[in-house]
Amino acid sequence: MSKVTELETLLKKDIMIELEESIEDLVSKVKKKNNDKALKEELKYMRDVQAYFDDVLVDIDKKILTEDDAEEILDALQDMKIENQEI
């Protein structure tokens, strides 16, 4: 499987779903604690991440994402996964 295909599958079947759930949860929390600046910043960050991955998916659909770029993104995602497991 190519790295681009692997990345596309991971994004569509895992990451984007988790991001959407996290964003919905954060929106709910912000509604309850409207003055919580940290929650608002986290929500903005998650929306920025979602927008970035939306752009990656567009690049995949346009067939302009290279194998090297896909591999770099996959490596970064793996590093993030490891960091989250250590916490």
Secondary structure by P-SEA (a helix, b strand, c coil): ccaaaaaaaaaaccaaaaaaaaaaaaaaaaaaccccaaaaaaaaaaaaaaaaaaaaaaaaaaccccaaaaaaaaaaaaaaaaaaaac
